Amino acid sequence: MRKTQIRTRSEWGSDLFIYFYLTIIGIVTSYPFWNILVLALNDAIDSLRGGVYIWPRDWTWLNFKTVLSIDTLSIAFRNSLLRTVIGVVLSLFATSMIAYTISRKDFILRVLFQRLIVITMYVSGGLIPYYFVIKGLGLRNTFLVYLLPMLLNAFYVIIMRSFIDGLPVSLMESAKIDGANDFTIYTRIVLPLIKPALATIALFVAVDQWNAWFDTFIFATKPNLTTMQFELVQILTRSTAQVGNIENIRDKIDTGGRGLTTTPESIRMAITIVATAPILAVYPFIQKYFVKGITLGAVKG
């Protein structure tokens, strides 16, 4: 007969403290994003009066309509989506192939390549040499400038290699005995077994690609190559430059705010939500792989 475990008062108290502590941490970390959403959904003129913290006082979709009506926003969203999707696929393919290569014990230059990869994590040529390399390769003002420079990351290669090192060697040896070549082993055996690592790296690369804006600022001057984060930075810069006009806007509140529909602050909040929401939607689908992949990379790296 199964015995019921009786919990002591100290155990109950410890659990309550942990739940309370985690609840406070969750509220503190999520409130800034929630407040941005509340201000984005609140009337811009009403928000200037202050006191909007937990819930919109005067609901409106005008801020989002104004942001979505920006001419370059659709182009920016398309470019960000394309660079994220294509960048993730290419980066996973390149990272996993290199990780599989340097994990092979029979690869003569294995140690040399590992050291060269690790060195890039500590030594960088700097921005100016990097700019001239990109210019010399003819990547400026081309879509490839978003893909090729971010194709490989030394840290991601190490995580992937650590995961592959944990695979049973007998599987690969059996495949070789059956006549499988290296590429067949890589595609038929290795890739299906490293899905947690692939999901983890995919998340990292997707966040890097979606949040990137500096490469657009430096290398892509054509309007048709703009990205969401670059548009966000531009709007934030313009909003900061218009802070001095806020007092003039406040003076118009007493007259009912005639002629005013949005403010720099409301536009900034709305586009922050628009630029952040897509990448946040990805997390729930690959969260179960995230901790597993990172833990393995941290233990064996």
Steps between C-alpha positions, in 0.01 A plus 500: 500500500642840400595722788405867490798724554433760769661838436634697792429866570853595399455332161171680442658828604796443270272425204286808566810719518631361171163552326474853639856585397453362147170689466668827593785434258249417224305822559813716510640353177172501303357834614714724273377319190143504632520875565625557144198306370263699724640833379481381138130419545421822685407830337818697433371830641353330806833327567670839536289567807678209672358237733476224236679203654298177514211539255420737210284789618382602154518207256602565142659319204609826339862466608531162329313625191744789474800271529363248250434781253871583477600444137825315568362276774374227268835489322682496833283213631556299182876546516518415870288191448703383201838559665380319812359193324776465239768590752383233744495228232844587360656546842367167630632322193847658517531476879392137520731394214805666655412369846466147361834532319700613803331240719643218287792337677654394168515858366873588496455879527234469769698670779630776272152592377358497852768741617447729203127508572550574870752779424230693312304523826779703661667686210323729255633705212287800591228691321715676239672183365161326512349779291773476238462121484127534436564772242775298332269199467239717330236434766402863563142581403423134433280263696796265547650745748232378744582131446868430435659697790262329748533156347725366777545572868779336700285462812224325307754265340630401844149431630421287196829312521439426870161352416643286219777376731229354723354282225576125505804431284369150428220644283746668266729198493209272413396733220854497362506120504174504303667717235374847596729790415561803723226714346245220538596456865468876549155526339343167601643448849652815648240761403196306633677442833607861562157664473526661848829664403360605162198658669722683748730638231199586283362711784830679549548568130139613456534750784833624362360543150171658605661747743786600269496861383860620497585308182208676329630835624855437377469280191145538361419857399233409245138548621399157370747334742369658820406276795254517790759570768664770288162669457449471876837665566418780260165565666659489846761751382237733358291465817799593713564804282138608543497479879526880513162522327323303773435815704335662200282193463405515868388860454251385235340246732292772667349585162400139444809410304345612172721409206691242701457129445824342618817600681862388458467301823190311385656420161813374675298267722291367212791422269689338789212253535482444122875435478517276808183290481604269210816373668320457833246277328776253410615425855209279618550256212868425564524569872514129584819464294660820624606401854614153392720631223655777709563270798679245286712766334592647838597166652708361215618817326 
